[in-house]
Amino acid sequence: MPTVTVPAGATARTRATAPVPSPARTRTRTRARNVILGILIAVALVAQLLPFYVSLTTALKPRTDLSSQLVPPHTLFLGNFVTAIQDGGILHAILSSTIVTGAGTLLILVLGAAAAYPLTRLKTRTNKTILALILVMMMVPPLSILVPLYSMLVDISGINTYWGITLALVAEHLPLAIFMYSAFLGSVPYSLEEAAALDGAGLFRRLFGVVFPLLKPVTASVAILAGVPIWNEFPLSVYILNDQSVRTIAPTVSTFFSQQTSNLGAASAASLVALVPILVVYLFLQRYFMEGAVAGAVK
């Protein structure tokens, strides 16, 4: 095959003579990309907020208002919220959900951090196997173990009790907490604990004075990722909490909705009232949640 000899400097001359995009054309392309990205974000935002808007307009209209749900109400009608609170028992259900969510989330945070610390710091084959099993447990659907779980709660008198549903939900979400704490603790330098040990700090003082304060971002992430599903838990609550006096918010809203099929305004008002507490908690923790998400992605 004949050999083609390229003169020295030909590549440089070719590169030098290649057309260079003008600054105006570059700015035009950047502006077009920003416009397209803004349109996509606006479409996603509308798709997310449209159900909330429809629910809000429906809740603020009386039953006699037959206008489209997309049309805002002419006057604000709060009677649907009164009906939801008085007839639906929403406030008592919020109290029950607050007890279950608060206790369950606190147990998940404490047990998750306490279990992740030795699994991360003691790098043995047994601990690696346990972490792998925890990862497998995260993939098990909760309803697949409903029958044995229900039978066990019946044997220990845990049906229609706050502690029964709390323990069941803690067992469901604890693997995720251990996994997230383990991933975050793996990036915390052990030299910090060694320095505290040289200063005479014991194990508990190192944990509560050095390690756990560094876990604030991931703690907020775990609290949101576990607390929101516990608050919205429906399948397990339907079977475990049959008594109306201990029923949480999701089954209560479902029951009230089935009773108010002819009054969609009251049903929408009940769902909006149920949304307020968890939304307030999320607004307080969103800064730490974003810090934990970014830190976990980088580390």
KEMI-817562 format. One record per residue (C-alpha): x, y, z; residue number from 1; residue in three letters. Coordinates in steps of 0.2 Angstrom, whole numbers. Layout:
BEGIN
<X:X&Y:Y&Z:Z&n:NUM&res:ALA>
...
***
This chain:
BEGIN
<X:0&Y:0&Z:0&n:1&res:MET>
<X:8&Y:17&Z:-5&n:2&res:PRO>
<X:12&Y:28&Z:10&n:3&res:THR>
<X:5&Y:46&Z:10&n:4&res:VAL>
<X:17&Y:58&Z:18&n:5&res:THR>
<X:9&Y:73&Z:26&n:6&res:VAL>
<X:19&Y:89&Z:26&n:7&res:PRO>
<X:25&Y:95&Z:43&n:8&res:ALA>
<X:13&Y:108&Z:49&n:9&res:GLY>
<X:-1&Y:103&Z:38&n:10&res:ALA>
<X:-12&Y:98&Z:53&n:11&res:THR>
<X:-9&Y:115&Z:62&n:12&res:ALA>
<X:-13&Y:124&Z:46&n:13&res:ARG>
<X:-29&Y:115&Z:43&n:14&res:THR>
<X:-34&Y:118&Z:61&n:15&res:ARG>
<X:-29&Y:136&Z:59&n:16&res:ALA>
<X:-40&Y:138&Z:44&n:17&res:THR>
<X:-55&Y:129&Z:51&n:18&res:ALA>
<X:-70&Y:140&Z:53&n:19&res:PRO>
<X:-72&Y:147&Z:71&n:20&res:VAL>
<X:-90&Y:150&Z:77&n:21&res:PRO>
<X:-93&Y:169&Z:79&n:22&res:SER>
<X:-98&Y:175&Z:97&n:23&res:PRO>
<X:-115&Y:180&Z:90&n:24&res:ALA>
<X:-119&Y:163&Z:84&n:25&res:ARG>
<X:-113&Y:155&Z:100&n:26&res:THR>
<X:-124&Y:167&Z:110&n:27&res:ARG>
<X:-139&Y:163&Z:99&n:28&res:THR>
<X:-137&Y:144&Z:102&n:29&res:ARG>
<X:-135&Y:146&Z:120&n:30&res:THR>
<X:-151&Y:157&Z:121&n:31&res:ARG>
<X:-160&Y:144&Z:111&n:32&res:ALA>
<X:-155&Y:130&Z:123&n:33&res:ARG>
<X:-160&Y:140&Z:138&n:34&res:ASN>
<X:-177&Y:144&Z:130&n:35&res:VAL>
<X:-180&Y:125&Z:126&n:36&res:ILE>
<X:-174&Y:121&Z:144&n:37&res:LEU>
<X:-186&Y:134&Z:151&n:38&res:GLY>
<X:-201&Y:127&Z:141&n:39&res:ILE>
<X:-197&Y:109&Z:147&n:40&res:LEU>
<X:-196&Y:115&Z:165&n:41&res:ILE>
<X:-212&Y:125&Z:164&n:42&res:ALA>
<X:-221&Y:110&Z:156&n:43&res:VAL>
<X:-215&Y:99&Z:171&n:44&res:ALA>
<X:-220&Y:112&Z:183&n:45&res:LEU>
<X:-238&Y:113&Z:176&n:46&res:VAL>
<X:-239&Y:94&Z:176&n:47&res:ALA>
<X:-234&Y:94&Z:194&n:48&res:GLN>
<X:-245&Y:108&Z:200&n:49&res:LEU>
<X:-261&Y:105&Z:190&n:50&res:LEU>
<X:-268&Y:91&Z:201&n:51&res:PRO>
<X:-265&Y:102&Z:217&n:52&res:PHE>
<X:-273&Y:117&Z:208&n:53&res:TYR>
<X:-289&Y:107&Z:203&n:54&res:VAL>
<X:-290&Y:100&Z:221&n:55&res:SER>
<X:-289&Y:118&Z:228&n:56&res:LEU>
<X:-302&Y:125&Z:216&n:57&res:THR>
<X:-314&Y:110&Z:219&n:58&res:THR>
<X:-312&Y:112&Z:238&n:59&res:ALA>
<X:-316&Y:131&Z:238&n:60&res:LEU>
<X:-332&Y:129&Z:228&n:61&res:LYS>
<X:-349&Y:124&Z:235&n:62&res:PRO>
<X:-358&Y:109&Z:228&n:63&res:ARG>
<X:-370&Y:119&Z:218&n:64&res:THR>
<X:-356&Y:127&Z:208&n:65&res:ASP>
<X:-355&Y:116&Z:192&n:66&res:LEU>
<X:-342&Y:126&Z:183&n:67&res:SER>
<X:-326&Y:118&Z:177&n:68&res:SER>
<X:-313&Y:113&Z:190&n:69&res:GLN>
<X:-300&Y:123&Z:180&n:70&res:LEU>
<X:-310&Y:139&Z:183&n:71&res:VAL>
<X:-306&Y:148&Z:199&n:72&res:PRO>
<X:-320&Y:150&Z:211&n:73&res:PRO>
<X:-329&Y:167&Z:211&n:74&res:HIS>
<X:-330&Y:167&Z:230&n:75&res:THR>
<X:-321&Y:157&Z:243&n:76&res:LEU>
<X:-332&Y:144&Z:251&n:77&res:PHE>
<X:-324&Y:136&Z:267&n:78&res:LEU>
<X:-339&Y:125&Z:271&n:79&res:GLY>
<X:-330&Y:110&Z:263&n:80&res:ASN>
<X:-316&Y:111&Z:275&n:81&res:PHE>
<X:-329&Y:112&Z:290&n:82&res:VAL>
<X:-337&Y:96&Z:283&n:83&res:THR>
<X:-320&Y:87&Z:281&n:84&res:ALA>
<X:-315&Y:92&Z:299&n:85&res:ILE>
<X:-332&Y:88&Z:308&n:86&res:GLN>
<X:-339&Y:73&Z:298&n:87&res:ASP>
<X:-322&Y:66&Z:292&n:88&res:GLY>
<X:-313&Y:65&Z:308&n:89&res:GLY>
<X:-298&Y:72&Z:299&n:90&res:ILE>
<X:-290&Y:81&Z:314&n:91&res:LEU>
<X:-290&Y:65&Z:324&n:92&res:HIS>
<X:-283&Y:56&Z:310&n:93&res:ALA>
<X:-269&Y:69&Z:308&n:94&res:ILE>
<X:-265&Y:66&Z:327&n:95&res:LEU>
<X:-264&Y:47&Z:324&n:96&res:SER>
<X:-253&Y:50&Z:309&n:97&res:SER>
<X:-242&Y:62&Z:319&n:98&res:THR>
<X:-239&Y:49&Z:333&n:99&res:ILE>
<X:-235&Y:35&Z:321&n:100&res:VAL>
<X:-224&Y:46&Z:310&n:101&res:THR>
<X:-215&Y:54&Z:324&n:102&res:GLY>
<X:-211&Y:39&Z:333&n:103&res:ALA>
<X:-207&Y:28&Z:318&n:104&res:GLY>
<X:-196&Y:41&Z:310&n:105&res:THR>
<X:-186&Y:44&Z:327&n:106&res:LEU>
<X:-184&Y:25&Z:329&n:107&res:LEU>
<X:-178&Y:24&Z:311&n:108&res:ILE>
<X:-165&Y:38&Z:313&n:109&res:LEU>
<X:-158&Y:31&Z:329&n:110&res:VAL>
<X:-158&Y:13&Z:324&n:111&res:LEU>
<X:-151&Y:17&Z:307&n:112&res:GLY>
<X:-137&Y:27&Z:313&n:113&res:ALA>
<X:-132&Y:15&Z:327&n:114&res:ALA>
<X:-132&Y:0&Z:315&n:115&res:ALA>
<X:-123&Y:9&Z:301&n:116&res:ALA>
<X:-108&Y:14&Z:312&n:117&res:TYR>
<X:-101&Y:-3&Z:316&n:118&res:PRO>
<X:-106&Y:-10&Z:299&n:119&res:LEU>
<X:-96&Y:4&Z:291&n:120&res:THR>
<X:-81&Y:6&Z:303&n:121&res:ARG>
<X:-78&Y:-13&Z:305&n:122&res:LEU>
<X:-74&Y:-18&Z:287&n:123&res:LYS>
<X:-76&Y:-37&Z:289&n:124&res:THR>
<X:-83&Y:-50&Z:277&n:125&res:ARG>
<X:-97&Y:-52&Z:289&n:126&res:THR>
<X:-102&Y:-34&Z:289&n:127&res:ASN>
<X:-101&Y:-33&Z:270&n:128&res:LYS>
<X:-112&Y:-48&Z:269&n:129&res:THR>
<X:-125&Y:-40&Z:281&n:130&res:ILE>
<X:-124&Y:-24&Z:270&n:131&res:LEU>
<X:-128&Y:-34&Z:255&n:132&res:ALA>
<X:-143&Y:-42&Z:263&n:133&res:LEU>
<X:-149&Y:-25&Z:269&n:134&res:ILE>
<X:-148&Y:-20&Z:251&n:135&res:LEU>
<X:-159&Y:-35&Z:246&n:136&res:VAL>
<X:-171&Y:-31&Z:259&n:137&res:MET>
<X:-174&Y:-14&Z:251&n:138&res:MET>
<X:-181&Y:-23&Z:236&n:139&res:MET>
<X:-194&Y:-34&Z:245&n:140&res:VAL>
<X:-212&Y:-27&Z:243&n:141&res:PRO>
<X:-220&Y:-24&Z:260&n:142&res:PRO>
<X:-236&Y:-32&Z:254&n:143&res:LEU>
<X:-227&Y:-48&Z:250&n:144&res:SER>
<X:-225&Y:-51&Z:269&n:145&res:ILE>
<X:-242&Y:-45&Z:274&n:146&res:LEU>
<X:-249&Y:-62&Z:279&n:147&res:VAL>
<X:-235&Y:-67&Z:291&n:148&res:PRO>
<X:-234&Y:-49&Z:297&n:149&res:LEU>
<X:-252&Y:-49&Z:301&n:150&res:TYR>
<X:-252&Y:-66&Z:310&n:151&res:SER>
<X:-237&Y:-60&Z:321&n:152&res:MET>
<X:-246&Y:-44&Z:326&n:153&res:LEU>
<X:-261&Y:-54&Z:330&n:154&res:VAL>
<X:-251&Y:-66&Z:341&n:155&res:ASP>
<X:-243&Y:-51&Z:351&n:156&res:ILE>
<X:-259&Y:-41&Z:351&n:157&res:SER>
<X:-252&Y:-27&Z:340&n:158&res:GLY>
<X:-268&Y:-25&Z:329&n:159&res:ILE>
<X:-277&Y:-8&Z:331&n:160&res:ASN>
<X:-262&Y:-1&Z:341&n:161&res:THR>
<X:-250&Y:13&Z:337&n:162&res:TYR>
<X:-235&Y:3&Z:342&n:163&res:TRP>
<X:-240&Y:-11&Z:331&n:164&res:GLY>
<X:-241&Y:-1&Z:315&n:165&res:ILE>
<X:-226&Y:9&Z:320&n:166&res:THR>
<X:-215&Y:-7&Z:322&n:167&res:LEU>
<X:-221&Y:-13&Z:305&n:168&res:ALA>
<X:-217&Y:3&Z:296&n:169&res:LEU>
<X:-200&Y:4&Z:305&n:170&res:VAL>
<X:-195&Y:-13&Z:299&n:171&res:ALA>
<X:-200&Y:-8&Z:281&n:172&res:GLU>
<X:-190&Y:8&Z:280&n:173&res:HIS>
<X:-175&Y:4&Z:292&n:174&res:LEU>
<X:-165&Y:-5&Z:278&n:175&res:PRO>
<X:-165&Y:12&Z:268&n:176&res:LEU>
<X:-159&Y:22&Z:283&n:177&res:ALA>
<X:-145&Y:9&Z:286&n:178&res:ILE>
<X:-140&Y:10&Z:268&n:179&res:PHE>
<X:-139&Y:29&Z:267&n:180&res:MET>
<X:-130&Y:31&Z:284&n:181&res:TYR>
<X:-117&Y:18&Z:279&n:182&res:SER>
<X:-114&Y:27&Z:262&n:183&res:ALA>
<X:-112&Y:43&Z:271&n:184&res:PHE>
<X:-101&Y:37&Z:285&n:185&res:LEU>
<X:-90&Y:29&Z:273&n:186&res:GLY>
<X:-84&Y:46&Z:268&n:187&res:SER>
<X:-82&Y:53&Z:285&n:188&res:VAL>
<X:-63&Y:52&Z:289&n:189&res:PRO>
<X:-59&Y:41&Z:304&n:190&res:TYR>
<X:-45&Y:52&Z:308&n:191&res:SER>
<X:-57&Y:64&Z:317&n:192&res:LEU>
<X:-62&Y:50&Z:329&n:193&res:GLU>
<X:-44&Y:46&Z:332&n:194&res:GLU>
<X:-40&Y:64&Z:336&n:195&res:ALA>
<X:-55&Y:64&Z:348&n:196&res:ALA>
<X:-48&Y:48&Z:356&n:197&res:ALA>
<X:-31&Y:56&Z:359&n:198&res:LEU>
<X:-40&Y:70&Z:368&n:199&res:ASP>
<X:-47&Y:57&Z:380&n:200&res:GLY>
<X:-65&Y:55&Z:372&n:201&res:ALA>
<X:-73&Y:39&Z:375&n:202&res:GLY>
<X:-84&Y:30&Z:362&n:203&res:LEU>
<X:-101&Y:38&Z:366&n:204&res:PHE>
<X:-92&Y:55&Z:367&n:205&res:ARG>
<X:-84&Y:52&Z:350&n:206&res:ARG>
<X:-101&Y:47&Z:343&n:207&res:LEU>
<X:-112&Y:61&Z:349&n:208&res:PHE>
<X:-99&Y:74&Z:349&n:209&res:GLY>
<X:-89&Y:71&Z:333&n:210&res:VAL>
<X:-98&Y:58&Z:321&n:211&res:VAL>
<X:-117&Y:62&Z:323&n:212&res:PHE>
<X:-116&Y:81&Z:321&n:213&res:PRO>
<X:-108&Y:77&Z:304&n:214&res:LEU>
<X:-123&Y:67&Z:299&n:215&res:LEU>
<X:-136&Y:81&Z:300&n:216&res:LYS>
<X:-138&Y:82&Z:281&n:217&res:PRO>
<X:-141&Y:63&Z:278&n:218&res:VAL>
<X:-152&Y:63&Z:294&n:219&res:THR>
<X:-163&Y:76&Z:286&n:220&res:ALA>
<X:-164&Y:66&Z:270&n:221&res:SER>
<X:-168&Y:50&Z:279&n:222&res:VAL>
<X:-181&Y:59&Z:289&n:223&res:ALA>
<X:-190&Y:65&Z:274&n:224&res:ILE>
<X:-188&Y:49&Z:264&n:225&res:LEU>
<X:-195&Y:38&Z:278&n:226&res:ALA>
<X:-207&Y:51&Z:286&n:227&res:GLY>
<X:-217&Y:55&Z:270&n:228&res:VAL>
<X:-220&Y:37&Z:266&n:229&res:PRO>
<X:-225&Y:33&Z:284&n:230&res:ILE>
<X:-237&Y:48&Z:284&n:231&res:TRP>
<X:-245&Y:42&Z:267&n:232&res:ASN>
<X:-245&Y:24&Z:272&n:233&res:GLU>
<X:-261&Y:16&Z:266&n:234&res:PHE>
<X:-260&Y:-3&Z:262&n:235&res:PRO>
<X:-253&Y:-9&Z:279&n:236&res:LEU>
<X:-263&Y:4&Z:288&n:237&res:SER>
<X:-279&Y:-3&Z:281&n:238&res:VAL>
<X:-276&Y:-21&Z:287&n:239&res:TYR>
<X:-267&Y:-17&Z:304&n:240&res:ILE>
<X:-278&Y:-2&Z:309&n:241&res:LEU>
<X:-296&Y:-7&Z:308&n:242&res:ASN>
<X:-303&Y:4&Z:323&n:243&res:ASP>
<X:-308&Y:21&Z:318&n:244&res:GLN>
<X:-301&Y:28&Z:334&n:245&res:SER>
<X:-283&Y:24&Z:329&n:246&res:VAL>
<X:-284&Y:25&Z:310&n:247&res:ARG>
<X:-271&Y:36&Z:302&n:248&res:THR>
<X:-274&Y:49&Z:289&n:249&res:ILE>
<X:-273&Y:40&Z:272&n:250&res:ALA>
<X:-286&Y:27&Z:277&n:251&res:PRO>
<X:-297&Y:40&Z:284&n:252&res:THR>
<X:-296&Y:51&Z:269&n:253&res:VAL>
<X:-300&Y:36&Z:258&n:254&res:SER>
<X:-315&Y:31&Z:269&n:255&res:THR>
<X:-322&Y:49&Z:269&n:256&res:PHE>
<X:-319&Y:50&Z:250&n:257&res:PHE>
<X:-330&Y:34&Z:247&n:258&res:SER>
<X:-343&Y:42&Z:258&n:259&res:GLN>
<X:-343&Y:59&Z:249&n:260&res:GLN>
<X:-343&Y:54&Z:231&n:261&res:THR>
<X:-357&Y:66&Z:228&n:262&res:SER>
<X:-347&Y:80&Z:236&n:263&res:ASN>
<X:-330&Y:81&Z:228&n:264&res:LEU>
<X:-327&Y:98&Z:237&n:265&res:GLY>
<X:-327&Y:90&Z:254&n:266&res:ALA>
<X:-316&Y:76&Z:248&n:267&res:ALA>
<X:-304&Y:88&Z:241&n:268&res:SER>
<X:-304&Y:98&Z:256&n:269&res:ALA>
<X:-300&Y:83&Z:267&n:270&res:ALA>
<X:-285&Y:78&Z:256&n:271&res:SER>
<X:-278&Y:96&Z:257&n:272&res:LEU>
<X:-280&Y:97&Z:276&n:273&res:VAL>
<X:-270&Y:80&Z:277&n:274&res:ALA>
<X:-256&Y:88&Z:266&n:275&res:LEU>
<X:-253&Y:103&Z:277&n:276&res:VAL>
<X:-243&Y:95&Z:291&n:277&res:PRO>
<X:-231&Y:85&Z:281&n:278&res:ILE>
<X:-228&Y:100&Z:269&n:279&res:LEU>
<X:-224&Y:111&Z:283&n:280&res:VAL>
<X:-211&Y:99&Z:290&n:281&res:VAL>
<X:-203&Y:97&Z:272&n:282&res:TYR>
<X:-202&Y:116&Z:270&n:283&res:LEU>
<X:-191&Y:116&Z:286&n:284&res:PHE>
<X:-180&Y:101&Z:281&n:285&res:LEU>
<X:-178&Y:105&Z:263&n:286&res:GLN>
<X:-162&Y:114&Z:265&n:287&res:ARG>
<X:-154&Y:99&Z:274&n:288&res:TYR>
<X:-162&Y:87&Z:262&n:289&res:PHE>
<X:-154&Y:96&Z:247&n:290&res:MET>
<X:-137&Y:96&Z:256&n:291&res:GLU>
<X:-138&Y:78&Z:260&n:292&res:GLY>
<X:-143&Y:73&Z:242&n:293&res:ALA>
<X:-129&Y:83&Z:235&n:294&res:VAL>
<X:-116&Y:77&Z:248&n:295&res:ALA>
<X:-122&Y:59&Z:245&n:296&res:GLY>
<X:-120&Y:61&Z:226&n:297&res:ALA>
<X:-103&Y:68&Z:227&n:298&res:VAL>
<X:-96&Y:56&Z:240&n:299&res:LYS>
***
